[in-house]
Every structure is written in structure tokens, then in C-alpha cells.
Amino acid sequence: MYRISTADFAALALVFLVSCVTDQEEQEGFVGIAPNALEYLNALNPNALNPNALNPNALNPNALNPNALNPGALSPAALSAIQAPGEAGDLSRQLLSYVVGCAFSSAQSFTFSWTDDSGTVRNEEYWGLIGLAQKWRDKPLGQTDQQWISACLASRTNWYGASVTISSRGIHSAIDKSSTPELSTYTRQEGAFWGNLFTASPYLKACYNEANRDHARSLNRECAAGHLDGSGAAQECGMIHVLGPCDSRCLPLNQQGVYYPGCGDDVIGGPGWTSTVITVFLP
């Protein structure tokens, strides 16, 4: 087990402080064992006590500053973002906790300190969970890993701030659940998420399973289905753009029916097409 000090934050802070990083087109191998079952709680309440709590405002691309980070060390801007005592700091810390959970395994953690408005020093330690980009500790993310982290963040956003247990699946070895017990428990496919928060024009996309749209809403999961306002119109979760039914945006589920092998907003193989997709199932 190892911990990452603030001096090592330069790579991890890229999530909210830089939009362009070293390009590593090929997905690399992954070390370690992913958590058993790989189910996790997601929530979106800025006041939630659960450390896996992400406000969709934290995904706002306006918070990304491509000029604020020195790749060789933690920049003053990066440190300031996670140590700020107010609401902006809360959002940055929420995003950071989510990022650590998506990227690191359960044997990895990220630690730092900040001082609140009363002068009390707060010592934070965020533990990994899923393990989608464990090598991020040592070097910048490549394009594929950028997309995995982005899809993970989108999939774990919740309109209401409600903690909902979800089963996230994909071609990545950390979430390939072709032979796991949760397949018989989490049987209602909600939809899929993909995108890239690290590009010059950050984006997140989602689609839904039409047959389970009402079921997802009944469980307070609406970022794929769309939140219905008082007029019955569907509202999106922050910058997560809902494209419509997954049947019109994705290849059919893989042979085991576990995940979509690819989704996009244009023709297969086009510039908007990707296999870096997280498919979410609900109980």
C-alpha cells in the first residue's frame, strides 16, 4: 500500500486543472486486484457525508485551467483548489475523492491537509476503489485512461444526492464482470456513459435503456434517463449530455450481455465513436 502526498498531486490534479496531457493512445496493463464485486455507492449531494459524493457542478469544464499546472510539481493553483475552505473547495475535494475512487485500487490512497474557516486543520485521505488507472500515480494519463476516468465520473453522478448502489461494467479488466455473482443481482441495464474531461473541449455523453428508464428514475438514477421537471421535460445532469436510447447510439451488448462494446454520437469508427464506455446496471 502506498499514499500520495501533495507533492505527488501534479499528475492527479490534471482532472480539474489541465485539459491537455501527454498522449498515450494505447491502453496499458493494470497492476493489482480490483475490489471484489466492484459495486459502489454514488451520490451527488454537496453536503453528503459519504466520501463518494459528487456535485455535477464539479464537472463544469469552466473549472479546468490548462495553464495552472506545472507537470513536474504541484502548482499553487492546484493546491489552492483542494485546500480552499469554501464551497469551491468542497467541490474540488468532492471531485478529487471521486477521481481517486475511479483511478486507484483499494490499496492506493491520496492524502493532503487543508484549513477550514474556523482555523481547524483537516487531514484528508481518499482511498481508491475501482482501479481504472492505477499508474496515474507515476505519470500523466494517456487518452484512453482519460476517457475511462471521465466515463467513471459521469456514471457516478446522481441528480438527487441519493446513494445508489450500481454495477458498472466495460471492456476494461477492472470492470469486466463476465463471470461475477452480481450479474444475477444487477439485471436492469440503465444506460451507458462516455466522454473526455481532459480535452480542450471537455464533454460527457450518456444514453439510456428505454425499457428501464422509469425503473432507473424510481431508484433516483436520472443522469442517463434525464430528470423530469415540473413540465415533464427531461433535464440533464450538469454537462452530461443525454443522446437518447442506447440502441441508437451503441453497438449491441457483448455476447454475455454485460456491457456495450462501443458507443458514440456518429457512425461507427467516426471521431465521436469510442469503446471506452461504462455501462451501468441496476438491481
Number of C-alpha atoms within 10 A of each C-alpha: 7 9 16 17 13 17 13 18 22 22 22 24 23 25 23 25 23 23 19 20 17 11 13 14 11 10 13 12 10 15 12 12 13 20 17 9 15 19 18 17 15 24 26 23 21 17 11 16 9 14 17 24 27 33 25 25 18 23 27 16 19 11 16 21 18 17 11 16 20 16 17 11 14 19 17 11 16 24 19 13 19 21 20 18 17 10 10 16 17 20 22 26 22 24 24 22 22 25 27 29 27 24 26 25 24 19 17 20 21 23 15 18 15 17 13 14 9 7 9 9 11 13 10 13 17 24 23 24 24 26 28 26 26 22 17 17 22 13 14 20 26 20 19 20 25 26 24 25 29 28 25 25 25 29 28 27 29 24 21 16 20 18 22 18 17 20 27 29 24 24 20 18 14 21 22 15 21 17 9 11 10 16 18 9 11 17 15 19 24 29 28 32 31 30 28 23 27 26 18 14 10 17 18 21 25 31 29 28 19 16 12 17 20 15 18 24 17 10 14 18 29 25 33 32 28 24 19 13 9 7 6 8 10 15 16 18 23 17 17 24 19 22 16 19 19 24 16 15 21 23 16 15 15 14 10 10 12 22 27 25 19 24 29 26 18 13 12 15 12 10 10 12 19 19 20 25 31 32 29 25 24 20 18
